[in-house]
Every structure is written in structure tokens, then in C-alpha cells.
């Protein structure tokens, strides 16, 4: 949009916004508070200095038509929320279990949806509010958060936290880093965070854009912390940023290889999963949440050693090497996926991708301290093994395969002792 178009599109007061809506200023303020009418504040000015864009309001009206219609003719002083409207239980992951969140009736939200153009919050079939992204921009959803792009908290400090993976300027397809967005339960954007880290490996430097892959929240309002995983848009470095509820950075862990999942085991322990570029295998690691200013265990002076990162290292870092089927089939790296259940950490390494999430895999079961319990290949793995036999790419049967009893072992790095190999099925 040109500068002249922006000036024409802009509404510079509540009066102008109300006239454009053909409503009173009081109605405009109410729609902002309760339905997320996209109104902005002038930075550094008093709270009454506002502006909005006609194009954003038009988009918002399109996606929020039903909720606006419900409020259009009802005076604010007589309009109340029905406290008996049932709110679906919202479930968020924390530690190795699940906590149920019950929002107050006036702030009840059962679904957060992220589209390329907007964040949409709803309760059942009723849209509560919509936040439209700036005109001329589209966003993508983090892969690990496609089913639940946002977390809702209805405690003493209610909030909605949403992540976008990447932002794309549609005019020229310029890619920018994703964002974490903090909203009030009524859809007012309070703050945002975009990663702008710059990392140096030898002579190479890696900066924006960073694509957010996952985020998880832990703690009460006074101690709430967020772990945000992101990897470089084109290359292999990844970041886990720890931030507080005010979007202030509290620590940064850097991995030589993609990181795609984070999970809080406790207030002091953070689980991460992805791929190790230097060890050429899927990885999972445990970080000390109080000592995360560092990087994955790499050899100083190597191409995978970050020279601008802090001194901290993981407590434990486990690498699951690429399998025979993975290598022979010419598949991509065997990224690690997490499944947490009944006091166990189950890691699936995707040996042959079949889609964005699913694939032919190896399965590893660990204790919460990442001690290996046992490992095996899935039935689909052996089906692919037979296919590759038939093509003449593998020259032995399953019965004669060196890996017939499962993966041969994993590489384990521990703080203070370094690397060792752990045989399959042994702690």
C-alpha cells in the first residue's frame, strides 16, 4: 500500500471510526473491548489517542458479522453476558499431566482459531472476538500448534497467548519472523514478541527470519514463563527462548539443528526435541530452566559451535541415529516427535516422511530423566524394508537384518561426563 493509500485508509479518532461504522463512539469502544474491533493506540500517547484502518475494519466486520449483529441494537447498560452459557473445558499441557482451565462466564472461550488473516476466538458456535492481521500480510500456523494455536488462561491474570510461525508481506512475498501475541480475554492485543536473534558459527552469521515451531507455558500469573522454539527459515540453527509474561527474555538455548517441540517437565526442567546436525540424528534433550544461556553439546572450533552463545549446556542430550531404511530411501533427516504418557517420554523418529506429521518411524521409550527403557521399529518400518528389498536397494531380509531387534543404540551426552553410547533396550 502506498503512503497516500495509507493516509486515505486511516481513521485518526474515535469520531472518525464511529462515523465509518455508522455507530456511536460508545458502540465503537464497546466493540473494541468485547469483540476485538481492530483499533490501535498511538505509541507514547495517552490512551485516548487512537487510529484504525478502514481495510482492517472491513475484514473484521466480515469475520465478526454474527457477533456484531448480536450487539448492534442492544444498549450497553442493558446488555449482560448469560452466566449459564456452558464453556467447554480448555486443556493445556503442563509437566507430564494435564490441567483443566475453566474460564469465567464473561470471558468464556472454547476455541482459538488462527487463519492466514486473523485470530478468531469463539465459545461454541459464537464468535467472541476477531483480531485481524495488518492488511497486506498473511501468517502461517506453527506445525506443532496446528490443532491448538493458542493457550487460554482464566486464572487471576486471564490471557490468551497465540503464536504465528511466519509472516509474509503479500506485496512482494517478503518473509518475516513469526510472533507470540498476548491478548486479553476480550481480544485486546497487549504485547507481542518476535525473535530477532543473530548467531555466529565460524564465519557464518544467521539472523531473521525465525519460524516459530512450538511454544508452551508454565506457572501461575506471578511466575508464568513461556518456552518458544523456532528455527531459521532457510538453514539449520534453532533457538529456544524463555520469556516471562511481560515478553521479557530470560534465557536462550541454541541448537545446531532444527528444534520443533518444547514441553515443560516441571518448573525447573524443559524438554526439547528435533534434530542434531552434527550428530546426524533425531534428538531429545532436557534443559535446566535456570541455566539456558548456551547451546547444544558441540566441539569448540567446529562448524556447529556457536561462537556468540552462552556457556550453559543441556543436562542430558540424546541422539537417535538415522536408520538403514532412512538412508537407503534417501529420506530427509529423522526428526524427533514427542508423545508423553504415564510417566514416560516416547520419542518417534520419522525415518521416511509420509506427510507433515506422519511417517514410517522408530519408537524410543525413555524415563522422565531420558534414560532409555527400550526401542523398536514400527510395523510400517519393516513394510518399507521389504519394499526396498524388492527394489534391490537392501540386500538382506528382516530375519538377517543387523537391526532386526530394533535400533542398535543411541548416543547420550551428559553434563560433566560427555558422550557415550547406550545399547538398545538398556538404560
C-alpha positions as semicolon CSV with decimal commas, in nm:
position;residue;x (nm);y (nm);z (nm)
1;X;0,000;0,000;0,000
2;X;0,143;0,341;-0,094
3;X;0,180;0,623;0,161
4;X;-0,111;0,811;0,002
5;X;-0,330;0,499;0,016
6;X;-0,241;0,451;0,382
7;X;-0,346;0,809;0,459
8;X;-0,677;0,758;0,277
9;X;-0,734;0,427;0,457
10;X;-0,658;0,563;0,804
11;X;-0,915;0,683;1,059
12;X;-0,749;0,908;1,318
13;X;-1,002;0,936;1,603
14;X;-1,290;0,763;1,776
15;X;-1,521;1,007;1,600
16;X;-1,390;0,907;1,256
17;X;-1,406;0,538;1,345
18;X;-1,765;0,572;1,470
19;X;-1,870;0,760;1,156
20;X;-1,718;0,488;0,937
21;X;-1,905;0,222;1,136
22;X;-2,222;0,436;1,128
23;X;-2,250;0,388;1,502
24;X;-2,186;0,598;1,813
25;X;-1,841;0,634;1,965
26;X;-1,973;0,445;2,268
27;X;-2,065;0,148;2,046
28;X;-1,723;0,158;1,879
29;X;-1,546;0,145;2,215
30;X;-1,770;-0,141;2,324
31;X;-1,697;-0,339;2,008
32;X;-1,324;-0,291;2,066
33;X;-1,344;-0,414;2,425
34;X;-1,573;-0,708;2,371
35;X;-1,536;-0,816;2,009
36;X;-1,185;-0,709;1,918
37;X;-1,258;-0,421;1,677
38;X;-0,906;-0,352;1,539
39;X;-0,827;-0,014;1,695
40;X;-0,469;0,093;1,759
41;X;-0,306;0,331;2,007
42;X;-0,055;0,597;1,912
43;X;0,281;0,492;2,066
44;X;0,376;0,715;2,356
45;X;0,044;0,900;2,353
46;X;-0,237;0,892;2,604
47;X;-0,490;0,610;2,591
48;X;-0,749;0,822;2,403
49;X;-0,517;0,876;2,102
50;X;-0,633;0,603;1,868
51;X;-0,642;0,523;1,500
52;X;-0,767;0,243;1,276
53;X;-0,756;0,135;0,913
54;X;-1,072;0,101;0,706
55;X;-0,941;-0,215;0,535
56;X;-0,881;-0,385;0,872
57;X;-1,225;-0,285;0,997
58;X;-1,382;-0,421;0,677
59;X;-1,203;-0,755;0,725
60;X;-1,306;-0,762;1,091
61;X;-1,670;-0,692;1,006
62;X;-1,667;-0,977;0,755
63;X;-1,536;-1,235;1,003
64;X;-1,730;-1,099;1,305
65;X;-2,068;-1,033;1,143
66;X;-2,265;-1,266;1,373
67;X;-2,128;-1,123;1,698
68;X;-2,166;-0,765;1,576
69;X;-2,526;-0,833;1,482
70;X;-2,591;-0,965;1,833
71;X;-2,468;-0,637;1,987
72;X;-2,570;-0,383;1,725
73;X;-2,902;-0,269;1,867
74;X;-2,859;-0,361;2,233
75;X;-2,771;-0,072;2,470
76;X;-2,455;-0,127;2,672
77;X;-2,624;-0,062;3,005
78;X;-2,882;-0,338;2,949
79;X;-2,656;-0,590;2,778
80;X;-2,525;-0,872;3,000
81;X;-2,348;-1,199;2,944
82;X;-2,551;-1,509;3,029
83;X;-2,364;-1,678;3,316
84;X;-2,531;-2,009;3,234
85;X;-2,379;-2,047;2,890
86;X;-2,167;-2,362;2,924
87;X;-1,799;-2,317;2,838
88;X;-1,612;-2,618;2,703
89;X;-1,322;-2,720;2,924
90;X;-0,992;-2,589;2,796
91;X;-0,700;-2,821;2,841
92;X;-0,335;-2,719;2,835
93;X;-0,030;-2,935;2,868
94;X;0,197;-2,892;3,169
95;X;0,457;-3,119;3,329
96;X;0,363;-3,479;3,243
97;X;-0,008;-3,431;3,303
98;X;-0,296;-3,207;3,203
99;X;-0,463;-2,916;3,377
100;X;-0,823;-2,812;3,312
101;X;-0,896;-2,440;3,282
102;X;-1,248;-2,311;3,349
103;X;-1,291;-1,952;3,225
104;X;-1,531;-1,713;3,388
105;X;-1,861;-1,688;3,203
106;X;-1,794;-1,333;3,086
107;X;-1,465;-1,445;2,930
108;X;-1,553;-1,797;2,820
109;X;-1,357;-1,916;2,518
110;X;-1,358;-2,273;2,398
111;X;-1,168;-2,234;2,073
112;X;-0,886;-2,025;1,931
113;X;-0,853;-2,043;1,553
114;X;-0,566;-1,898;1,351
115;X;-0,624;-1,826;0,984
116;X;-0,381;-1,658;0,742
117;X;-0,570;-1,332;0,801
118;X;-0,691;-1,331;1,163
119;X;-0,712;-1,478;1,513
120;X;-1,068;-1,587;1,589
121;X;-1,182;-1,663;1,944
122;X;-1,512;-1,840;1,995
123;X;-1,731;-2,011;2,252
124;X;-1,917;-2,293;2,085
125;X;-2,071;-2,154;1,765
126;X;-2,048;-1,791;1,880
127;X;-1,751;-1,579;1,775
128;X;-1,644;-1,372;2,076
129;X;-1,381;-1,162;1,901
130;X;-1,159;-1,143;1,596
131;X;-0,815;-0,987;1,564
132;X;-0,729;-0,911;1,201
133;X;-0,365;-0,905;1,096
134;X;-0,246;-0,593;0,913
135;X;-0,370;-0,555;0,559
136;X;-0,124;-0,695;0,306
137;X;0,010;-0,959;0,544
138;X;-0,065;-1,328;0,591
139;X;0,062;-1,566;0,857
140;X;0,124;-1,938;0,893
141;X;0,050;-2,166;1,190
142;X;0,335;-2,341;1,377
143;X;0,331;-2,707;1,273
144;X;0,319;-2,838;1,630
145;X;0,034;-2,598;1,713
146;X;-0,200;-2,653;1,419
147;X;-0,471;-2,803;1,639
148;X;-0,426;-2,555;1,923
149;X;-0,255;-2,234;1,802
150;X;-0,338;-2,055;2,128
151;X;-0,348;-2,117;2,504
152;X;-0,621;-1,963;2,722
153;X;-0,566;-1,881;3,090
154;X;-0,858;-1,794;3,318
155;X;-0,674;-1,753;3,647
156;X;-0,605;-1,435;3,842
157;X;-0,445;-1,282;3,533
158;X;-0,657;-1,411;3,241
159;X;-0,492;-1,403;2,900
160;X;-0,485;-1,560;2,556
161;X;-0,147;-1,640;2,401
162;X;-0,123;-1,717;2,029
163;X;0,176;-1,798;1,804
164;X;0,226;-1,737;1,434
165;X;0,502;-1,930;1,260
166;X;0,600;-1,679;0,992
167;X;0,461;-1,356;0,849
168;X;0,458;-1,288;0,476
169;X;0,414;-0,948;0,312
170;X;0,187;-1,028;0,018
171;X;0,303;-0,740;-0,200
172;X;0,648;-0,890;-0,255
173;X;0,637;-1,223;-0,061
174;X;0,893;-1,097;0,190
175;X;0,915;-1,344;0,482
176;X;0,948;-1,217;0,838
177;X;0,981;-1,390;1,175
178;X;0,675;-1,527;1,350
179;X;0,529;-1,371;1,664
180;X;0,389;-1,452;2,005
181;X;0,080;-1,242;2,072
182;X;-0,073;-1,174;2,414
183;X;-0,444;-1,082;2,421
184;X;-0,691;-1,002;2,695
185;X;-0,985;-1,247;2,712
186;X;-1,184;-0,986;2,520
187;X;-0,938;-0,968;2,234
188;X;-0,728;-0,660;2,309
189;X;-0,368;-0,708;2,198
190;X;-0,146;-0,631;2,497
191;X;0,202;-0,715;2,368
192;X;0,392;-0,920;2,115
193;X;0,731;-1,084;2,074
194;X;0,924;-1,151;1,754
195;X;1,266;-1,323;1,760
196;X;1,547;-1,116;1,610
197;X;1,850;-1,317;1,730
198;X;2,175;-1,322;1,533
199;X;2,400;-1,628;1,575
200;X;2,756;-1,679;1,454
201;X;2,906;-2,015;1,358
202;X;3,263;-1,965;1,239
203;X;3,244;-1,712;0,957
204;X;2,872;-1,761;0,903
205;X;2,605;-1,550;1,067
206;X;2,237;-1,643;1,089
207;X;1,963;-1,391;1,159
208;X;1,598;-1,329;1,078
209;X;1,358;-1,469;0,976
210;X;1,297;-1,725;1,253
211;X;0,996;-1,953;1,214
212;X;0,821;-2,039;1,543
213;X;0,753;-2,413;1,563
214;X;0,610;-2,453;1,913
215;X;0,552;-2,274;2,244
216;X;0,448;-2,391;2,590
217;X;0,352;-2,203;2,906
218;X;0,417;-2,297;3,267
219;X;0,338;-2,137;3,601
220;X;0,091;-1,908;3,773
221;X;0,047;-1,538;3,680
222;X;0,329;-1,422;3,907
223;X;0,575;-1,686;3,782
224;X;0,440;-1,765;3,434
225;X;0,711;-1,847;3,180
226;X;0,694;-1,931;2,813
227;X;0,931;-2,151;2,617
228;X;0,932;-2,066;2,245
229;X;1,101;-2,289;1,985
230;X;1,199;-2,152;1,644
231;X;1,431;-2,249;1,362
232;X;1,597;-2,048;1,090
233;X;1,382;-2,006;0,781
234;X;1,647;-2,149;0,545
235;X;1,926;-2,310;0,746
236;X;1,973;-2,548;1,039
237;X;2,023;-2,333;1,355
238;X;1,737;-2,326;1,607
239;X;1,650;-2,130;1,921
240;X;1,453;-2,192;2,238
241;X;1,376;-1,859;2,401
242;X;1,249;-1,842;2,760
243;X;1,039;-1,532;2,825
244;X;0,827;-1,412;3,112
245;X;0,465;-1,299;3,097
246;X;0,579;-0,947;3,009
247;X;0,757;-1,074;2,694
248;X;1,099;-1,017;2,851
249;X;1,374;-1,262;2,752
250;X;1,501;-1,477;3,042
251;X;1,729;-1,717;2,858
252;X;1,824;-1,854;2,517
253;X;1,925;-2,208;2,418
254;X;2,066;-2,264;2,068
255;X;2,069;-2,598;1,887
256;X;2,276;-2,697;1,582
257;X;1,977;-2,849;1,403
258;X;1,604;-2,792;1,388
259;X;1,401;-2,782;1,711
260;X;1,030;-2,849;1,666
261;X;0,888;-2,927;2,011
262;X;0,919;-2,794;2,367
263;X;0,748;-2,927;2,679
264;X;0,771;-2,835;3,047
265;X;0,850;-3,137;3,266
266;X;0,846;-2,916;3,576
267;X;0,916;-2,555;3,667
268;X;1,290;-2,633;3,652
269;X;1,311;-2,877;3,359
270;X;1,234;-2,819;2,993
271;X;1,219;-3,094;2,730
272;X;1,316;-3,014;2,369
273;X;1,310;-3,231;2,057
274;X;1,421;-3,205;1,695
275;X;1,738;-3,297;1,506
276;X;2,113;-3,275;1,567
277;X;2,303;-3,160;1,260
278;X;2,646;-3,252;1,398
279;X;2,541;-3,597;1,522
280;X;2,318;-3,661;1,218
281;X;2,018;-3,794;1,408
282;X;1,691;-3,709;1,576
283;X;1,746;-3,560;1,921
284;X;1,573;-3,500;2,252
285;X;1,720;-3,310;2,545
286;X;1,650;-3,182;2,895
287;X;1,742;-2,824;2,985
288;X;1,781;-2,666;3,326
289;X;1,530;-2,380;3,308
290;X;1,763;-2,172;3,528
291;X;2,068;-2,225;3,304
292;X;1,962;-2,200;2,941
293;X;2,204;-1,939;2,810
294;X;2,405;-2,176;2,596
295;X;2,395;-2,431;2,319
296;X;2,383;-2,799;2,228
297;X;2,696;-3,006;2,305
298;X;2,927;-2,919;2,015
299;X;3,304;-2,932;1,966
300;X;3,467;-2,587;2,001
301;X;3,605;-2,472;1,669
302;X;3,375;-2,696;1,463
303;X;3,128;-2,562;1,207
304;X;2,844;-2,639;1,451
305;X;2,989;-2,449;1,750
306;X;2,817;-2,116;1,812
307;X;3,076;-1,851;1,899
308;X;2,820;-1,594;2,015
309;X;2,626;-1,825;2,251
310;X;2,650;-1,856;2,629
311;X;2,832;-2,124;2,830
312;X;2,536;-2,332;2,952
313;X;2,476;-2,685;2,823
314;X;2,184;-2,932;2,847
315;X;2,157;-3,166;3,144
316;X;2,116;-3,458;2,904
317;X;2,110;-3,475;2,523
318;X;2,017;-3,794;2,337
319;X;2,068;-3,860;1,965
320;X;1,888;-4,137;1,776
321;X;2,087;-4,211;1,457
322;X;1,928;-4,234;1,115
323;X;1,823;-4,589;1,029
324;X;1,914;-4,809;0,733
325;X;1,573;-4,752;0,574
326;X;1,610;-4,375;0,620
327;X;1,946;-4,366;0,442
328;X;1,872;-4,617;0,164
329;X;1,541;-4,450;0,077
330;X;1,710;-4,110;0,051
331;X;1,473;-3,957;0,306
332;X;1,530;-3,632;0,492
333;X;1,665;-3,614;0,844
334;X;1,482;-3,830;1,101
335;X;1,326;-3,551;1,307
336;X;1,201;-3,647;1,654
337;X;0,838;-3,624;1,772
338;X;0,728;-3,636;2,137
339;X;0,445;-3,830;2,297
340;X;0,407;-3,805;2,675
341;X;0,204;-4,057;2,873
342;X;0,201;-4,239;3,208
343;X;0,534;-4,117;3,335
344;X;0,717;-4,200;3,012
345;X;0,864;-3,994;2,730
346;X;0,800;-4,163;2,397
347;X;1,003;-4,035;2,103
348;X;0,919;-4,123;1,742
349;X;1,183;-4,052;1,482
350;X;1,036;-4,011;1,134
351;X;1,258;-4,233;0,919
352;X;1,052;-4,197;0,599
353;X;0,813;-3,898;0,589
354;X;0,466;-3,959;0,451
355;X;0,331;-3,612;0,527
356;X;0,394;-3,315;0,752
357;X;0,340;-3,516;1,072
358;X;0,303;-3,886;0,990
359;X;0,568;-4,123;0,863
360;X;0,746;-4,455;0,894
361;X;0,916;-4,443;1,230
362;X;1,136;-4,583;1,502
363;X;0,998;-4,568;1,856
364;X;1,203;-4,497;2,170
365;X;1,071;-4,503;2,526
366;X;1,253;-4,305;2,798
367;X;1,206;-4,230;3,165
368;X;1,140;-3,863;3,258
369;X;1,519;-3,832;3,303
370;X;1,579;-3,954;2,946
371;X;1,711;-4,294;3,044
372;X;1,641;-4,539;2,761
373;X;1,388;-4,810;2,852
374;X;1,354;-4,982;2,516
375;X;1,328;-4,911;2,143
376;X;1,186;-5,077;1,833
377;X;1,091;-5,013;1,473
378;X;0,724;-4,982;1,380
379;X;0,550;-5,239;1,160
380;X;0,542;-4,985;0,878
381;X;0,920;-4,963;0,901
382;X;0,950;-5,332;0,818
383;X;0,697;-5,294;0,539
384;X;0,923;-5,031;0,380
385;X;1,224;-5,256;0,446
386;X;1,053;-5,526;0,236
387;X;0,976;-5,276;-0,040
388;X;1,342;-5,172;-0,055
389;X;1,441;-5,540;-0,061
390;X;1,216;-5,591;-0,363
391;X;1,381;-5,297;-0,539
392;X;1,724;-5,441;-0,475
393;X;1,825;-5,145;-0,255
394;X;1,856;-5,361;0,060
395;X;2,028;-5,697;0,020
396;X;1,904;-5,886;0,327
397;X;1,572;-5,991;0,477
398;X;1,430;-5,875;0,807
399;X;1,541;-6,203;0,967
400;X;1,902;-6,136;0,861
401;X;1,894;-5,762;0,923
402;X;2,150;-5,633;1,179
403;X;1,865;-5,417;1,315
404;X;1,607;-5,696;1,343
405;X;1,588;-5,648;1,723
406;X;1,545;-5,272;1,693
407;X;1,774;-4,969;1,668
408;X;2,129;-5,058;1,764
409;X;2,167;-4,781;2,021
410;X;2,160;-4,411;2,097
411;X;2,426;-4,151;2,166
412;X;2,391;-3,984;2,507
413;X;2,566;-3,667;2,623
414;X;2,553;-3,571;2,991
415;X;2,675;-3,262;3,166
416;X;3,008;-3,345;3,328
417;X;3,070;-3,680;3,154
418;X;3,033;-3,613;2,781
419;X;2,931;-3,865;2,513
420;X;2,863;-4,237;2,547
421;X;2,670;-4,498;2,351
422;X;2,375;-4,676;2,510
423;X;2,265;-5,006;2,357
424;X;1,904;-5,057;2,254
425;X;1,686;-5,166;2,547
426;X;1,949;-5,079;2,808
427;X;1,949;-4,782;3,048
